[in-house]
Amino acid sequence: MSYIEFLKEYGPRFWDGTLVTAGQFFLASALAIVIALIAGLMKLSRNGLIRGIAVVYIEIFRGTSLLVQLYWIFFVLPLFGLTLPKFTAGFVAVGMNLGAYGAELVRGGIQSVPKGQWEAAYALSMSPMRRMWRIILPQAFVNMLPPWGNLLIELLKNTALVALISVSDLMFEAKQINGSTFLSAQTFGTALIIYYVFARFIVTPFMRWLELVMRRKLGRA
Amino acid sequence: MGFNWNWEFTWEILPKLMHATLNTLMAAGFGYAIAVVLGMVFALAQRTPYWVLTKVVREFIEFIRSTPLILQIFFVYYVGPQFGLKLGPWTAGMIAIGLHYSAYLSEVYRGGLDAVPKGQWEACTALNMSTRDTYWRIVIPQAIPPALAGMGNYLVGIFKDTPMLSVIGVAELMHTANAIGSSSYRYLEPYTLVGIIFLAISLPTAALIRVFEDRVRRKLGLK
């Protein structure tokens, strides 16, 4: 079978898989961003207990493998009465894992905002909530965008692991097609190229664009 | 089944998991050894005057860094036999994980190599040293210390990525836990223990790396 024929025959399945991967990517990203923000802010809290919770969360998720976490969420959580469908379990595991990495970026980003900004907001008698939301976070956001770009690529790559709990993403489809055709180079090669295009020509340019927009908004470009 | 931790079962499977931990550590060690050497090759290849080589290596690294490791593991393991080259799970796994991390380490080295002041190069030229001697005796030794932090992070990273090798049948921790789970239908203990073992190794290692890095920096008068 020529490669063109191969694509004609299995193209739709690769496409379906890509859509599932994209879904996993967006949902996991959203979850990771929310968790990173919460855990990052908690880690900067003055309250030792709140800080402690964030530290434990971050260290557990950064200290073990995503695959272990994924299996744990999918196979062990049901024993505690919480059964997640595989699709949900997939992006929840990926999002919680990357959220722990993102929390450190959020913390670093907030700490990189000059002290004068805090003082000025204080002088204008802004409430702590308002100060964080309107003054500190937007600036922190710009500072941490470049590392977030890398993190989102990591996240995209990590979504491939959800195939191991049989979410029918790109990786899963590739495995299935390989199992029935034994055309490994074509199958896995195609999947590799799709992931590459996704990362290099969609995620990275989008993050670059976002960096530019945000910098302009803050009058830095 | 519900949530009931079975201690008897725990003690029964612990030795098996401990044995698998050795395999995990070995896989991480071998993979890292490949990555440390190959990463330097990739980093140096990007500094040669041959722009074709530089470009090809650059793109190759970008490709490896933006595609999933698990897919690369499958690729290496299954594509070989299609062309008559049969690789065992260990060999294929080590090639895949070593190659993957060499791409990351080459970026770490690149940063270190770029940070060596130009004056060092000029001094070597003035002393009539060959390019090889310049790299080997002057530039690389200075490029490594600032790269140590990044190298350490990836050592922990490679350790945490070894569970992916279970998919092609390398008998490391995850593989063993899966086998225990599917033969006993108990998943709570094996998966939880695997998580604890990972924590117990990666947290102290990360802390040790920080201490080591601090020491090297102090010795070199960087701090």
HADDOCK unambig.tbl for C-alpha pairs under 7 A between the chains (distance, minus, plus):
assign (segid A and resid 60 and name CA) (segid B and resid 199 and name CA) 6.92 0.50 0.50
assign (segid A and resid 63 and name CA) (segid B and resid 198 and name CA) 6.71 0.50 0.50
assign (segid A and resid 63 and name CA) (segid B and resid 199 and name CA) 5.12 0.50 0.50
assign (segid A and resid 63 and name CA) (segid B and resid 202 and name CA) 5.68 0.50 0.50
assign (segid A and resid 63 and name CA) (segid B and resid 203 and name CA) 6.07 0.50 0.50
assign (segid A and resid 64 and name CA) (segid B and resid 160 and name CA) 6.29 0.50 0.50
assign (segid A and resid 64 and name CA) (segid B and resid 195 and name CA) 5.93 0.50 0.50
assign (segid A and resid 64 and name CA) (segid B and resid 198 and name CA) 5.23 0.50 0.50
assign (segid A and resid 64 and name CA) (segid B and resid 199 and name CA) 5.61 0.50 0.50
assign (segid A and resid 65 and name CA) (segid B and resid 160 and name CA) 4.82 0.50 0.50
assign (segid A and resid 65 and name CA) (segid B and resid 161 and name CA) 6.42 0.50 0.50
assign (segid A and resid 67 and name CA) (segid B and resid 163 and name CA) 6.71 0.50 0.50
assign (segid A and resid 68 and name CA) (segid B and resid 191 and name CA) 6.75 0.50 0.50
assign (segid A and resid 68 and name CA) (segid B and resid 195 and name CA) 6.24 0.50 0.50
assign (segid A and resid 72 and name CA) (segid B and resid 191 and name CA) 6.08 0.50 0.50
assign (segid A and resid 75 and name CA) (segid B and resid 187 and name CA) 6.43 0.50 0.50
assign (segid A and resid 76 and name CA) (segid B and resid 187 and name CA) 6.09 0.50 0.50
assign (segid A and resid 76 and name CA) (segid B and resid 188 and name CA) 5.25 0.50 0.50
assign (segid A and resid 79 and name CA) (segid B and resid 1 and name CA) 6.92 0.50 0.50
assign (segid A and resid 79 and name CA) (segid B and resid 2 and name CA) 4.69 0.50 0.50
assign (segid A and resid 79 and name CA) (segid B and resid 3 and name CA) 5.24 0.50 0.50
assign (segid A and resid 80 and name CA) (segid B and resid 2 and name CA) 6.42 0.50 0.50
assign (segid A and resid 80 and name CA) (segid B and resid 3 and name CA) 5.71 0.50 0.50
assign (segid A and resid 153 and name CA) (segid B and resid 66 and name CA) 6.43 0.50 0.50
assign (segid A and resid 157 and name CA) (segid B and resid 66 and name CA) 6.97 0.50 0.50
assign (segid A and resid 157 and name CA) (segid B and resid 67 and name CA) 5.83 0.50 0.50
assign (segid A and resid 157 and name CA) (segid B and resid 68 and name CA) 4.32 0.50 0.50
assign (segid A and resid 158 and name CA) (segid B and resid 68 and name CA) 6.56 0.50 0.50
assign (segid A and resid 160 and name CA) (segid B and resid 68 and name CA) 6.44 0.50 0.50
assign (segid A and resid 171 and name CA) (segid B and resid 71 and name CA) 6.87 0.50 0.50
assign (segid A and resid 184 and name CA) (segid B and resid 75 and name CA) 6.97 0.50 0.50
assign (segid A and resid 184 and name CA) (segid B and resid 78 and name CA) 5.81 0.50 0.50
assign (segid A and resid 184 and name CA) (segid B and resid 79 and name CA) 5.21 0.50 0.50
assign (segid A and resid 185 and name CA) (segid B and resid 75 and name CA) 6.94 0.50 0.50
assign (segid A and resid 185 and name CA) (segid B and resid 79 and name CA) 5.20 0.50 0.50
assign (segid A and resid 188 and name CA) (segid B and resid 71 and name CA) 6.94 0.50 0.50
assign (segid A and resid 188 and name CA) (segid B and resid 75 and name CA) 5.69 0.50 0.50
assign (segid A and resid 192 and name CA) (segid B and resid 67 and name CA) 6.07 0.50 0.50
assign (segid A and resid 192 and name CA) (segid B and resid 71 and name CA) 7.00 0.50 0.50
assign (segid A and resid 195 and name CA) (segid B and resid 67 and name CA) 5.58 0.50 0.50
assign (segid A and resid 196 and name CA) (segid B and resid 63 and name CA) 6.26 0.50 0.50
assign (segid A and resid 196 and name CA) (segid B and resid 66 and name CA) 5.63 0.50 0.50
assign (segid A and resid 196 and name CA) (segid B and resid 67 and name CA) 5.60 0.50 0.50
assign (segid A and resid 199 and name CA) (segid B and resid 66 and name CA) 5.98 0.50 0.50
